């Protein structure tokens, strides 16, 4: 599975393509939204205002709104127990 993190004016988005397990991505977002994950610091979690998942042509895209930067999300993805 390939993942690409892009900076937006008000947050970031993560595009997942290739061998994407949709259930895995939805579970990751659900855990994060409910505060059940430990891949982000509490300070980073507080910066998130909204998270959305949408299907795209070759996979899924997560859009995260808030004062969060690309590096924070890349670090969180590398620590995700669901993805790794």
C-alpha positions as CSV (number, residue, x, y, z in Angstrom):
1,X,0.0,0.0,0.0
2,X,1.3,3.4,-1.0
3,X,0.6,6.5,1.1
4,X,1.3,10.1,0.3
5,X,0.8,13.0,2.8
6,X,0.1,16.5,1.4
7,X,0.0,19.8,3.2
8,X,-3.2,21.8,2.7
9,X,-4.0,25.4,3.7
10,X,-5.9,24.2,6.8
11,X,-4.5,20.7,7.5
12,X,-3.3,17.7,5.5
13,X,-4.6,14.9,3.5
14,X,-3.3,11.3,3.2
15,X,-3.9,9.4,0.0
16,X,-3.7,5.6,0.2
17,X,-3.4,3.6,-3.1
18,X,-2.4,0.2,-4.3
19,X,-3.4,-2.7,-2.0
20,X,-5.6,-0.6,0.3
21,X,-7.5,-2.4,3.0
22,X,-10.5,-0.1,3.4
23,X,-11.6,-1.6,6.7
24,X,-8.1,-1.0,8.1
25,X,-8.2,2.7,7.1
26,X,-11.7,3.2,8.5
27,X,-10.7,1.5,11.7
28,X,-7.6,3.7,12.1
29,X,-9.6,6.9,11.6
30,X,-12.3,5.6,14.0
31,X,-9.7,4.9,16.7
32,X,-8.1,8.3,16.2
33,X,-11.4,10.1,16.3
34,X,-12.3,8.4,19.5
35,X,-8.9,9.0,21.1
36,X,-8.1,5.2,21.2
37,X,-4.8,5.5,19.4
38,X,-1.4,6.2,20.8
39,X,0.3,7.1,17.5
40,X,-0.1,10.9,18.2
41,X,0.7,13.0,21.2
42,X,-2.1,14.6,23.1
43,X,-0.9,18.0,21.8
44,X,-1.2,16.8,18.2
45,X,-4.6,15.3,18.8
46,X,-5.9,18.7,20.2
47,X,-4.9,20.4,16.9
48,X,-7.3,18.2,14.8
49,X,-10.7,19.8,14.2
50,X,-12.1,17.2,11.7
51,X,-11.2,14.0,9.9
52,X,-12.9,12.7,6.8
53,X,-12.4,9.6,4.7
54,X,-13.4,9.5,1.1
55,X,-13.0,6.9,-1.7
56,X,-10.9,8.1,-4.6
57,X,-10.2,6.4,-8.0
58,X,-7.4,4.1,-6.8
59,X,-7.9,4.0,-3.1
60,X,-8.9,6.2,-0.1
61,X,-8.1,9.7,1.0
62,X,-8.2,11.0,4.6
63,X,-8.5,14.8,5.0
64,X,-7.5,16.1,8.4
65,X,-8.5,19.7,9.2
66,X,-6.7,21.7,11.9
67,X,-3.4,23.4,12.7
68,X,-1.4,20.2,12.0
69,X,1.6,19.8,9.9
70,X,2.8,17.1,7.4
71,X,5.6,15.9,9.6
72,X,3.3,15.2,12.6
73,X,1.1,13.0,10.4
74,X,4.0,11.2,8.8
75,X,5.3,10.5,12.3
76,X,1.9,9.2,13.5
77,X,1.5,7.0,10.4
78,X,5.0,5.4,11.1
79,X,3.9,4.6,14.7
80,X,0.4,3.3,13.8
81,X,-0.1,-0.3,15.0
82,X,-2.9,-0.8,12.6
83,X,-0.9,0.2,9.5
84,X,2.5,-1.3,10.4
